[in-house]
Amino acid sequence: MAIPKQVLILGGGFGGLTSANLIRKNLPQEECQITVVDKNQRFMMGLVNLWILSGSRRFEDSQVALNKLEAKGIKFLNDEITGIDPSKNSITTKTNHNKLEYDYLIIALGAELSPERISGFENNDESCFNIYDAKQVPRLREKILSLKSGRIAVCIADIPYKCPPAPYEISLLIDDILIKNGTRDSIDLNMYVPTPISLPAAGAKVSQDVVKLLNNNHIKFYPMHKLTKVLDEKTIEFENGNKTSYDLLILVPPHQVPQVIKNSDLLLEYEGQRWINVDRFTLRTKYKNIFAIGDVTEIRLDKATTIPKAGIFAEGEAKAVSQQIIYEIKNSNGDKESTKFDGKGFCFMEIGNKKAGYIDTDFYNEAGPTTRLDPPSDEFYQKKLDFERSRLNEWLM
């Protein structure tokens, strides 16, 4: 009897959960054993931060235990990955220096937040918030509701960052909160970004549509304002030399590749790589049995454009990778499945008052990347709710 292949998945997010479930549905345990490793015990979609901010969801009610994978015949290991050794087809974890071997490795570790890269930010706990840290969002909501007048600054510190529309959703939701709180007229709401347009990956037309949404809601938009310092006197400084005051600073922090990837040879330091390089269609790394998907990768379309870091793309990449692995395990003659990632994705853009727009993209379109923003509606907001519900049911229920 053949020994089952070992599929090791690092990360229990969009990419990891999609891969684990799809491979298990197509391969029995006798043919393939699947292990998901994640340092977190629970999974929560990043988009839930918006609902916590708006008050429609509680952080405590929004997480699902990753050990629910066990009921599906998928092993879950709650541990931190400390090393990847492609030469020995193995990884090590923090607990007891545990070593795990693999036949196929899927790296879906995502991006890590590094707010410490903004000088002075972490020294101002009462007025500075990392909006991508879900644990900080309930306290941020309280601060917004208690603010009677002043200035709120929403800053994107650097690119790339997870879910490109999210900071604009945050600004629009804060506008909605302030209106309902009766304080909007006495509070300035400003948005500062390091790029010349709002959504470079989406192109000029969609970027103009986004800025128009901001302007229509009296949110001032400041392009080419890359945040560098938070000063003691509630003032922030930008790379262009400009300074501005704030009463509440809401930061989309710099992102970086996880330390275990930095310590591996999956990055080519001499080329200045910040993320894992993969084949744009197969998601294979330079090692034939190692794939990388989602935010931990960089798929460059040209000098200025990369596939955005967003869960929907991690999901699409995971499907392509899983089909390749399924095919190779089922066909031991060494043939490779031709399933390719198609570069397509979508997301919903909330504007408040339970309405959302819909962004549809095709980055591999032969004539060039295309992006469309459909106007906000109640229907798209409901579809966003259904999106979370359907994925959780599929992956962990």
Summary of the structure (lengths in Angstrom):
residues: 397
radius of gyration: 21.6
end to end distance: 32.0
largest distance: 73.4
contacts: 1305
relative contact order: 0.15
helix: 35%
strand: 29%
